[in-house]
């Protein structure tokens, strides 16, 4: 991760962040031996030993400043995930009974972007007010129809 911070003449801060990380799957999502504990209810849990780790890039630019009437912070952020790991359900029929097999899969590429806004003020001695807003958009580019979305 890299962080750059710049203090403006007016007292505010401008911050730029960039990071990359590899998120490895947990052991529970890799275990290929089926868990039949819920098989009577029609569910089988099974890990996927062929999972690839997630490759994550993140970036953010933010501005914050103490104002005469309070504090302001706003951020723009973006991230891209390759080989995103998520739950995947497939159905199989065996001896005329249908089972839902819940597993893990590298379902898609993911792109996130958004903006965050926070303003805090103290209009009266015993009042603290905070306003916060966030817009976030996530686009999944999946291999299967049920793994795509916006």
C-alpha positions in Angstrom: 0.0 0.0 0.0 1.1 3.5 -0.7 -0.3 6.6 1.0 0.4 10.2 0.0 -0.9 13.1 2.2 -0.8 16.8 1.4 -1.7 19.5 3.8 -3.2 22.5 2.0 -2.7 26.1 3.1 -6.3 26.3 4.4 -5.7 23.5 6.9 -7.3 20.7 5.0 -5.7 17.4 4.0 -5.7 15.7 0.6 -4.9 12.0 0.7 -4.2 9.5 -2.0 -4.1 5.8 -1.4 -3.2 2.9 -3.6 -2.9 -0.7 -2.6 -2.7 -4.2 -4.0 -3.2 -7.4 -2.1 -3.7 -11.1 -2.6 -6.6 -12.6 -0.6 -6.1 -16.3 -0.2 -9.1 -18.5 0.3 -9.8 -19.9 3.8 -9.3 -23.6 4.6 -13.1 -24.1 4.9 -13.6 -23.1 1.3 -10.8 -25.4 0.0 -11.8 -28.7 1.8 -13.1 -31.0 -1.0 -14.7 -33.5 1.4 -18.5 -33.1 1.4 -20.1 -32.1 4.7 -23.2 -34.2 4.8 -24.5 -32.8 8.2 -27.5 -31.1 6.4 -28.0 -33.7 3.7 -31.4 -34.8 5.1 -32.5 -31.2 4.5 -31.2 -31.3 1.0 -28.0 -29.3 1.4 -24.4 -30.5 1.0 -21.5 -28.2 1.8 -18.3 -28.8 -0.2 -15.1 -26.8 -0.6 -13.2 -26.3 -3.9 -9.5 -27.1 -3.8 -9.0 -25.4 -7.2 -9.8 -21.9 -6.1 -7.4 -19.1 -7.2 -6.6 -16.3 -4.7 -8.3 -13.0 -5.2 -6.1 -10.3 -6.8 -7.3 -6.9 -5.4 -6.4 -3.4 -6.5 -7.8 -0.4 -4.5 -7.4 3.3 -4.8 -8.9 6.3 -3.0 -8.6 10.0 -3.0 -10.0 11.9 0.0 -10.2 15.5 1.3 -10.8 16.4 5.0 -10.9 19.7 6.8 -11.9 21.3 10.0 -14.3 24.2 9.3 -15.6 26.9 11.6 -18.9 25.1 11.8 -17.6 21.5 12.0 -15.7 18.8 10.2 -15.9 17.7 6.5 -14.6 14.6 4.8 -15.3 13.3 1.3 -13.7 10.4 -0.6 -13.8 8.9 -4.1 -12.8 5.2 -4.2 -12.3 2.5 -6.8 -11.4 -1.2 -6.6 -11.0 -4.1 -9.0 -11.0 -7.7 -8.0 -9.9 -10.5 -10.3 -11.0 -14.1 -9.5 -13.5 -12.9 -6.9 -14.4 -15.8 -4.5 -18.0 -16.2 -3.5 -20.6 -18.9 -2.7 -21.9 -21.0 -5.6 -24.9 -23.3 -5.5 -25.6 -26.1 -7.9 -28.4 -28.7 -7.8 -27.9 -32.4 -8.4 -30.4 -35.2 -8.3 -29.5 -38.6 -6.8 -32.0 -41.4 -6.1 -34.9 -39.1 -7.1 -33.9 -36.6 -4.5 -32.5 -33.1 -5.4 -29.6 -31.8 -3.4 -28.3 -28.2 -3.3 -24.5 -28.4 -3.2 -23.1 -25.2 -1.7 -19.5 -24.6 -2.6 -17.0 -21.8 -3.3 -16.0 -20.6 -6.7 -14.0 -17.9 -8.5 -17.2 -16.4 -9.8 -16.2 -13.2 -11.5 -14.2 -10.0 -11.9 -15.6 -7.2 -9.8 -15.3 -3.5 -10.2 -16.4 -1.2 -7.3 -16.6 2.6 -7.3 -18.2 5.1 -5.1 -18.2 8.3 -3.2 -18.5 8.9 0.6 -19.4 12.2 2.3 -19.3 13.0 6.1 -20.1 16.3 7.8 -20.1 16.7 11.6 -21.2 19.8 13.5 -22.1 20.9 17.0 -24.9 23.5 16.6 -25.7 23.7 20.3 -23.7 22.9 23.4 -25.4 19.5 24.0 -26.0 18.6 20.3 -23.7 16.7 18.1 -24.9 16.1 14.5 -23.4 13.9 11.9 -24.5 13.6 8.3 -23.2 10.8 6.2 -23.9 9.7 2.7 -22.4 7.0 0.5 -23.0 6.0 -3.2 -21.6 2.7 -4.2 -21.7 0.7 -7.4 -20.5 -2.8 -8.0 -20.3 -4.6 -11.3 -19.8 -8.3 -11.5 -18.6 -9.8 -14.8 -19.2 -13.5 -14.1 -18.7 -16.7 -16.1 -22.2 -17.9 -15.4 -25.6 -16.1 -15.7 -26.2 -16.0 -12.0 -22.8 -14.6 -11.3 -23.3 -11.4 -13.2 -24.8 -8.2 -11.9 -24.7 -4.5 -11.2 
